Amino acid sequence: MPITLPAAAANGDLFEQLKAEFSKKGFYDHQKEAQITALKAKLRRLAPTDLQNQFEVCNKLYDEYKSYQYDSAYVYANKLLLISQTLKDKPKEDFSKIKMGFILLSSGMFKETFESMRGINVQSLQNPVKLEYYSITMRAYYDLAAYNNDRHFTPVYTSQANNYIDSAIAISSPGSYDNIYLTGYKEYKNGANDSATVLFNRLLDSKKLTEHQDAIVQSTLSNVYQSMGQPDKSIGLLVKATISDIRSSTKETIALFWLAEILYKKGDIKNAYLALEHALDDAEFYGARQRKVQIASLLPIVASEKLLFIEREEKLYIRSLSLITVLAAVIIVVSILLYKRNKKLKSKEKIIEKVNEKLMEGTKIKEDYIGYFFNIISGYILQLERIKRSVDTKLPAKKYDDIQLMANNINIKKERETLFNTFDHVFIKIFPNFVEEFNKLFTKENQIWPKENEVLTTDLRIFALMRMGITDTETIAKILEYSEKTIYVYKMRIKAKALIHGDEFDQRVMAIKAVDTSGKKA
């Protein structure tokens, strides 16, 4: 499937433009290196005692490196810190800690980011530095909320992020890039997609952004459109963001990885693989640990899909060539047709046998699960009946505290755990060899085994539901009370470690046999 770009005809060759920019990466990086070389030469010419000018030049070198190469940025952030401590200049020391915090966060180190900025006297900072402090802390909490994706902790981190972004907006100049972007970003993070779209488009329409700012706004707006169910617009924006990243020699970037994810989901394997290759190159050049892990989880899956695509093309070519050869001789044609017909009949017989086997297995599964869950539902109905009778008795007597206590005694979490536990036991009774057979698809170090007090792990339960015929990610997410993205990440991470990939992995999971209570295969 070819890449689908936004509806505007002007964007029809956008992806081809991106491919052209890929070939110019060396040119842009050479320009960046020339600027860095000039600054290093200037730093060497300064006297050892000229600490004030050393601080200024080191800060410029840090700015060149901060989105280009983590290790070098870290070196100059440390130099800033040492110079400020030698000068005994607390504002400069706090300034240096903020710079260190940015690159630590860019490399995916949340704990180290917060530790780096500990002890900063925020009130003594000048507004531009204070704005940078609030922005980094805000981003750290938003990223942490997304990374944890937990219903207990994520709202707490989001609330903290909202507080910091409010502080940043309050001290930013009205109508400035920071003011408009931060306001739009808060709207997006809190679900106000329409107003976020207006603000981000306002920035893009101004035509006053640097390449780096343009990439940030384009990629953020792409997320807004993605959450609004408009992947075509999202793709176009991510392509533009990636082009701006290339032109500014930005290696600490997420746009290219997001682009690869969307392309993969749309079935554009060829372009998804190309995007991932360049994303991995950038992540390795910069030294972004978190980004490399994200890419490594998706790259093997896309690579295997690409290989399957190539194999299918080769097979199609071979079949076409065979057909031309077959047409050369009538006798060979007739012989081959008869042979193929016979082979197809045998294949159909096998298919019928497999269908019958599946029907018998499905009947067995349905009978067992209906029996087990009918008992559970009956139990819940009896429990509800007892609660109703009790409420009917206590309500006329105005025993509201008793009713409240009775409601508090209903432990939803425990009931869900009981449901999962029941599912696990019933599933293992029907598929007693599931865990063992599933782990045959992995090397020993990547196998997934339940602990002593577990029947199935969350990973195993996802594929157990798939074995039951529940293959829709949204349905699985609702059953397990996770987001669709979390289920998608679980599946990608597990399949990436398997000995086999693509459709064959799913087929092997679905081929794990159920057995009846006598131990015979169903």
Summary of the structure (lengths in Angstrom):
residues: 522
radius of gyration: 29.8
end to end distance: 39.8
largest distance: 96.2
contacts: 1506
relative contact order: 0.05
helix: 77%
strand: 1%
